[in-house]
């Protein structure tokens, strides 16, 4: 890939740096013994602060969207998500 633009200016090396990933995940669980059976209720929340996390950016120099975030469907970049679960042990 050439570092020279059409107007003959030079593209700086490492000229783009995206925003850092910021996440806070919480998990609560409660164990309840019922005879010989153990019930566990679990509540989890991912990305508690609902901080926008972008995994991919448009790095095509010269495009109108240069430096703009692009969609990334990986779990690490999702908005706030809740999850409820239970476990039975005997």
Secondary structure, DSSP 8 states (H G I E B T S, - for coil): ---B-TTS-B--TT-----------EEEEEEEEETTEEEEEEEEEESTT------EE---TTSTTTT-EE---SGGG---EEEEEEEEE-
